[in-house]
Amino acid sequence: MSEQDEIELYRRIRDCIRLAQRRMLERKAKLGEPVIIANRYGMPKEVSAKVALKRYNQTCKK
């Protein structure tokens, strides 16, 4: 596998993980469920999926 093939593979993996995360957050937001995220200090914090999805969308646009 060439270096360019590896770069493409890792890009596809990253994109698929992002898609799966987005779908999970959208599903949980529709159901009104919470999700556990890490705060800035790495400690777990429970937030609504709607808030998590909003934050996720903001960080993915950068």
N, CA and C atoms as an extended XYZ file, in Angstrom:
186
Properties=species:S:1:pos:R:3:atomname:S:1:resname:S:1:resid:I:1 pbc="F F F"
N         0.850       -1.167        0.000 N   MET     1
C         0.000        0.000        0.000 CA  MET     1
C         0.903        1.239        0.000 C   MET     1
N         0.634        2.122       -0.917 N   SER     2
C         1.454        3.335       -1.015 CA  SER     2
C         1.073        4.328        0.086 C   SER     2
N         1.912        5.303        0.265 N   GLU     3
C         1.647        6.325        1.283 CA  GLU     3
C         0.355        7.078        0.966 C   GLU     3
N         0.123        7.355       -0.297 N   GLN     4
C        -1.101        8.056       -0.702 CA  GLN     4
C        -2.331        7.195       -0.426 C   GLN     4
N        -2.229        5.879       -0.649 N   ASP     5
C        -3.339        4.970       -0.342 CA  ASP     5
C        -3.644        4.972        1.151 C   ASP     5
N        -2.606        5.000        1.968 N   GLU     6
C        -2.798        5.034        3.418 CA  GLU     6
C        -3.473        6.335        3.845 C   GLU     6
N        -3.059        7.429        3.268 N   ILE     7
C        -3.664        8.724        3.594 CA  ILE     7
C        -5.146        8.697        3.248 C   ILE     7
N        -5.475        8.172        2.098 N   GLU     8
C        -6.878        8.074        1.675 CA  GLU     8
C        -7.664        7.148        2.597 C   GLU     8
N        -7.074        6.038        2.987 N   LEU     9
C        -7.727        5.100        3.885 CA  LEU     9
C        -8.036        5.763        5.218 C   LEU     9
N        -7.065        6.465        5.797 N   TYR    10
C        -7.275        7.132        7.080 CA  TYR    10
C        -8.312        8.243        6.968 C   TYR    10
N        -8.344        8.932        5.846 N   ARG    11
C        -9.352        9.971        5.628 CA  ARG    11
C       -10.742        9.359        5.589 C   ARG    11
N       -10.880        8.242        4.890 N   ARG    12
C       -12.182        7.564        4.809 CA  ARG    12
C       -12.623        7.046        6.173 C   ARG    12
N       -11.697        6.498        6.937 N   ILE    13
C       -12.019        6.016        8.281 CA  ILE    13
C       -12.498        7.172        9.155 C   ILE    13
N       -11.766        8.288        9.118 N   ARG    14
C       -12.135        9.473        9.906 CA  ARG    14
C       -13.522        9.982        9.511 C   ARG    14
N       -13.799       10.040        8.215 N   ASP    15
C       -15.100       10.515        7.736 CA  ASP    15
C       -16.229        9.586        8.175 C   ASP    15
N       -15.993        8.288        8.151 N   CYS    16
C       -17.014        7.326        8.570 CA  CYS    16
C       -17.284        7.415       10.074 C   CYS    16
N       -16.246        7.633       10.849 N   ILE    17
C       -16.436        7.794       12.299 CA  ILE    17
C       -17.247        9.052       12.574 C   ILE    17
N       -16.934       10.133       11.880 N   ARG    18
C       -17.698       11.382       12.056 CA  ARG    18
C       -19.159       11.188       11.689 C   ARG    18
N       -19.420       10.484       10.610 N   LEU    19
C       -20.798       10.220       10.188 CA  LEU    19
C       -21.537        9.392       11.238 C   LEU    19
N       -20.883        8.375       11.768 N   ALA    20
C       -21.505        7.536       12.790 CA  ALA    20
C       -21.800        8.341       14.057 C   ALA    20
N       -20.873        9.211       14.453 N   GLN    21
C       -21.096       10.050       15.623 CA  GLN    21
C       -22.280       10.988       15.399 C   GLN    21
N       -22.323       11.608       14.233 N   ARG    22
C       -23.422       12.523       13.922 CA  ARG    22
C       -24.771       11.788       13.962 C   ARG    22
N       -24.835       10.628       13.346 N   ARG    23
C       -26.090        9.857       13.333 CA  ARG    23
C       -26.519        9.459       14.742 C   ARG    23
N       -25.556        9.055       15.575 N   MET    24
C       -25.868        8.677       16.950 CA  MET    24
C       -26.408        9.876       17.720 C   MET    24
N       -25.763       11.029       17.580 N   LEU    25
C       -26.224       12.227       18.280 CA  LEU    25
C       -27.598       12.669       17.771 C   LEU    25
N       -27.832       12.585       16.471 N   GLU    26
C       -29.140       12.947       15.923 CA  GLU    26
C       -30.231       12.028       16.454 C   GLU    26
N       -29.953       10.727       16.520 N   ARG    27
C       -30.938        9.764       17.021 CA  ARG    27
C       -31.247       10.030       18.489 C   ARG    27
N       -30.213       10.238       19.289 N   LYS    28
C       -30.408       10.502       20.708 CA  LYS    28
C       -31.120       11.840       20.931 C   LYS    28
N       -30.830       12.835       20.113 N   ALA    29
C       -31.494       14.137       20.236 CA  ALA    29
C       -32.988       13.998       19.958 C   ALA    29
N       -33.345       13.210       18.943 N   LYS    30
C       -34.759       12.998       18.630 CA  LYS    30
C       -35.487       12.303       19.774 C   LYS    30
N       -34.776       11.413       20.464 N   LEU    31
C       -35.383       10.665       21.574 CA  LEU    31
C       -35.282       11.410       22.901 C   LEU    31
N       -34.601       12.542       22.913 N   GLY    32
C       -34.452       13.319       24.132 CA  GLY    32
C       -33.513       12.686       25.150 C   GLY    32
N       -32.572       11.912       24.679 N   GLU    33
C       -31.663       11.204       25.571 CA  GLU    33
C       -30.402       12.024       25.852 C   GLU    33
N       -29.761       11.782       26.989 N   PRO    34
C       -28.494       12.446       27.291 CA  PRO    34
C       -27.317       11.658       26.713 C   PRO    34
N       -26.180       12.310       26.637 N   VAL    35
C       -24.929       11.650       26.267 CA  VAL    35
C       -23.875       12.067       27.287 C   VAL    35
N       -22.844       11.273       27.401 N   ILE    36
C       -21.740       11.570       28.304 CA  ILE    36
C       -20.578       12.076       27.460 C   ILE    36
N       -20.086       13.254       27.803 N   ILE    37
C       -18.934       13.823       27.105 CA  ILE    37
C       -17.861       14.144       28.138 C   ILE    37
N       -16.672       14.429       27.676 N   ALA    38
C       -15.589       14.839       28.571 CA  ALA    38
C       -15.537       16.363       28.595 C   ALA    38
N       -15.436       16.929       29.792 N   ASN    39
C       -15.289       18.376       29.882 CA  ASN    39
C       -13.845       18.756       29.568 C   ASN    39
N       -13.509       20.015       29.688 N   ARG    40
C       -12.164       20.471       29.302 CA  ARG    40
C       -11.057       19.861       30.156 C   ARG    40
N       -11.422       19.298       31.318 N   TYR    41
C       -10.436       18.677       32.204 CA  TYR    41
C       -10.410       17.154       32.060 C   TYR    41
N       -11.218       16.637       31.121 N   GLY    42
C       -11.248       15.202       30.878 CA  GLY    42
C       -12.203       14.433       31.766 C   GLY    42
N       -12.988       15.166       32.572 N   MET    43
C       -13.932       14.507       33.469 CA  MET    43
C       -15.261       14.296       32.741 C   MET    43
N       -15.943       13.166       33.011 N   PRO    44
C       -17.213       12.903       32.339 CA  PRO    44
C       -18.300       13.887       32.775 C   PRO    44
N       -19.143       14.248       31.810 N   LYS    45
C       -20.224       15.183       32.075 CA  LYS    45
C       -21.424       14.762       31.234 C   LYS    45
N       -22.599       14.755       31.835 N   GLU    46
C       -23.811       14.391       31.115 CA  GLU    46
C       -24.459       15.656       30.563 C   GLU    46
N       -24.765       15.644       29.270 N   VAL    47
C       -25.452       16.757       28.615 CA  VAL    47
C       -26.525       16.181       27.704 C   VAL    47
N       -27.483       17.027       27.330 N   SER    48
C       -28.505       16.553       26.406 CA  SER    48
C       -27.866       16.332       25.032 C   SER    48
N       -28.405       15.400       24.292 N   ALA    49
C       -27.865       15.103       22.964 CA  ALA    49
C       -28.034       16.304       22.040 C   ALA    49
N       -29.063       17.116       22.266 N   LYS    50
C       -29.253       18.310       21.441 CA  LYS    50
C       -28.086       19.273       21.616 C   LYS    50
N       -27.655       19.474       22.855 N   VAL    51
C       -26.515       20.350       23.131 CA  VAL    51
C       -25.242       19.746       22.535 C   VAL    51
N       -25.060       18.452       22.713 N   ALA    52
C       -23.866       17.779       22.185 CA  ALA    52
C       -23.831       17.867       20.660 C   ALA    52
N       -24.979       17.708       20.014 N   LEU    53
C       -25.045       17.789       18.552 CA  LEU    53
C       -24.712       19.206       18.086 C   LEU    53
N       -25.211       20.208       18.793 N   LYS    54
C       -24.906       21.596       18.448 CA  LYS    54
C       -23.400       21.856       18.551 C   LYS    54
N       -22.784       21.391       19.635 N   ARG    55
C       -21.340       21.557       19.813 CA  ARG    55
C       -20.574       20.798       18.741 C   ARG    55
N       -21.029       19.592       18.441 N   TYR    56
C       -20.368       18.770       17.420 CA  TYR    56
C       -20.387       19.474       16.062 C   TYR    56
N       -21.544       20.020       15.703 N   ASN    57
C       -21.659       20.721       14.421 CA  ASN    57
C       -20.768       21.948       14.373 C   ASN    57
N       -20.620       22.649       15.489 N   GLN    58
C       -19.752       23.828       15.522 CA  GLN    58
C       -18.292       23.431       15.341 C   GLN    58
N       -17.860       22.349       15.969 N   THR    59
C       -16.459       21.957       15.872 CA  THR    59
C       -16.130       21.340       14.517 C   THR    59
N       -17.084       20.700       13.875 N   CYS    60
C       -16.821       20.090       12.573 CA  CYS    60
C       -16.757       21.112       11.454 C   CYS    60
N       -17.322       22.283       11.646 N   LYS    61
C       -17.300       23.308       10.617 CA  LYS    61
C       -15.960       24.029       10.554 C   LYS    61
N       -15.164       23.927       11.606 N   LYS    62
C       -13.870       24.619       11.656 CA  LYS    62
C       -12.863       23.986       10.739 C   LYS    62
